């Protein structure tokens, strides 16, 4: 798999981890009293209360790990050589090469047809 595809996959993984993290925290967070004008929320004692305290740490660790993997992939990208001017020159060379190949293919199509 090329580096760009790996970066795309890593972004998708980061988005999935973030989505699951936010959803899990929203679903499992204990109720909180927002104002003294509201009654105290009902206690929801569960056996997972201790597990809930550990979940954010585990999920944030997974998110940080995925972000570090993304950073490593970005660091593996080849550096642009020669700056913008060299890149524009290379783009022009590739475009002229593409045009020449296109004209050659057109001649072959006309000869075959």
MOWO-V287006 format. One record per residue. N is the residue number from 0. PHI is phi in whole degrees, 0 to 359 (* if undefined). NEAR is the number of other C-alpha atoms within 12 Angstrom. Layout:
((N/PHI/NEAR) (N/PHI/NEAR))
This chain:
((0/*/8) (1/285/11) (2/295/17) (3/293/16) (4/296/15) (5/296/20) (6/297/25) (7/297/18) (8/297/20) (9/292/25) (10/298/23) (11/298/18) (12/294/22) (13/298/27) (14/297/19) (15/296/19) (16/297/25) (17/298/23) (18/301/17) (19/294/22) (20/297/25) (21/297/19) (22/296/16) (23/294/20) (24/296/23) (25/294/16) (26/290/13) (27/262/23) (28/296/24) (29/290/20) (30/294/16) (31/231/15) (32/283/13) (33/275/10) (34/206/9) (35/293/9) (36/284/8) (37/259/10) (38/292/12) (39/296/13) (40/294/15) (41/294/11) (42/289/13) (43/237/14) (44/291/14) (45/227/12) (46/287/9) (47/270/14) (48/299/15) (49/290/14) (50/294/15) (51/296/22) (52/295/16) (53/272/16) (54/303/24) (55/301/25) (56/295/15) (57/294/19) (58/291/25) (59/291/22) (60/296/18) (61/295/22) (62/293/27) (63/295/19) (64/298/18) (65/295/25) (66/294/24) (67/293/18) (68/296/22) (69/297/27) (70/300/18) (71/295/16) (72/294/22) (73/297/20) (74/295/13) (75/279/15) (76/296/16) (77/291/10) (78/283/11) (79/289/12) (80/264/12) (81/84/11) (82/81/11) (83/293/12) (84/298/12) (85/294/13) (86/294/15) (87/297/15) (88/297/15) (89/295/17) (90/298/14) (91/297/14) (92/297/14) (93/295/14) (94/295/14) (95/293/14) (96/297/14) (97/297/14) (98/298/14) (99/296/14) (100/295/14) (101/298/14) (102/294/14) (103/298/14) (104/297/14) (105/296/14) (106/297/13) (107/295/12) (108/296/11) (109/294/10) (110/291/9) (111/281/8) (112/267/7))
